[in-house]
């Protein structure tokens, strides 16, 4: 049969079919001539095309969508500066172990090395910050390589992939029969692995006999949707639990096994420390904050992470939920799981928690103006409901909030992750509100952080996505200012870190949202309620004390 009588399909439409097969509901994008055939395909496949004002926002939103839904996110950007603008979002997802696909345009193969518009070596640039980076070489391979990229997102710990598609590959049309279009659910295997059974038995034995165990539930507990099994283990075996990253909210505030402020105390005194889904990076003092006498166990999806930076007594590679469930079962019925003997240990840690809270109570209740950051984050914590997704985007102010704000449920905490990328807030709001429109979204920004991607507040207005936004405004990049002051003295503390007194409330109003200014701490709660009731994207501009620093800022190792 002559080729011109066969059904033809373009590269962009093949890409859209592969996205549909993966379950992608929307792509985040900023338009460009290299990529518009993907848009056309997405329209046919019923995939929403969400246009933003900066490619970094598109990449962060794809990352945020993956975190909220558990499904991979997708961003589509044009070649050259479109792709380089998105590098930060991909790098952030890489360090945060968030599965997403960035598709970038590229000049036509026929113009290779000729200096075509926006031609850059994208694959070479993306390879160090992604799990997989490649060029689609032929139109018939477009869907196949999209599926391949998604598969690579889930190799070991999840992360981002990148594909560039030359313009002539994307726009060309090939016979449908020539194209491989993988069927939904049939091109990648389950990634859930239960870990070495002997190692699981050994961990169960360690738990049964430990007198002072502690467990850290990290982001992989949420990534693997292991909340119920983590809760079952800590309750059945009476183990105090600490949470970080996306693991926050695994246990609700007030739960007898939920601990937050005594982590360093516990880890320096525990005889058994179990670290689940968190690397020994700067957040863990590279493992040095754990008692040298403790038995240390690390559970992770990625073999390369286990034992990195610190020796461990036992390492288990596997899905957090499956491993924790197996450990609970293996320990059940043996000496009551050792639970009874740990009552005194939990009481000791609870006393340490109370002491830490009492130490900061004056600041949490302070009526001072400018407003103490502890007072602001305390008011935000009181404001959150069971349905509030909390997003932190900033340096010092978000460090304050990490000690006070407690999400009420799993999957309700979002922060940049270990790359420490400022500017994730607005794109995370966009992703969270579109993926979970029934949830309230509350975002706290530092004034410096908001400035990086704040123009996409207009995108939230355009898509009618209400949220409660708070800017902790001290007209400074205060986390850096503290370090400069500590190293170089008062006379040089303001070099390169001082911002203007920006009225973000008026900025919100200008773009069609709700804005309000707060200078008196008594006005914080009423302003938050009015923002909630407005039904609009909002910014409450709260003027905070520029000379108050979070303990975490003052203890950062980079300043030592």
Secondary structure, 3 states (H helix, E strand, C coil): CCHHHCCEEEHHHHHHHHHHHHCCCEEEECCCCCCHHHHHHHHHHCCEEEECCCHHHHHHHHHHHHHHHCCCEEEEECCCHHHHHHHHHHHHHHHHCCCEEEEEEECCHHHCCCCCCCCCCHHHHHHCCCCEEEEECCHHHHHHHHHHHHHHHCCCCCCEEEEEEEHHHHHCEEEHHHCCCCCCCCCCCCCCCCCCHHHHHHHHHHHHHCCCEEEEECHHHHHCCCHHHHHHHHHHCCCEEEECHHHCCCCCCCCCCECCCCHHHHHHHCCEEEEECCCCCHHHHHHCCCCCCCEEEEEECCCCCCCCCCCCCEEEECCHHHHHHHHHHHHCCCHHHHCHHHHHHHHHHHHHHHHHHHHHHHHHCCCCCCECHHHHHHHHHHHCCCCEEEEEECCHHHHHHHHHCCCCCCCCEECCCCCCCCCHHHHHHHHHHHHCCCCEEEEEEEHHHHHHHHHHHHHHHHCCCCEEEEEEECCECHHHHHHHHHHHCHHHCCCCCECCCCCHHHHHHHCCCEEEEECCHHHHHHHHHHHHHHCCEEEEEEEECCCCCCHHHHCCHHHC
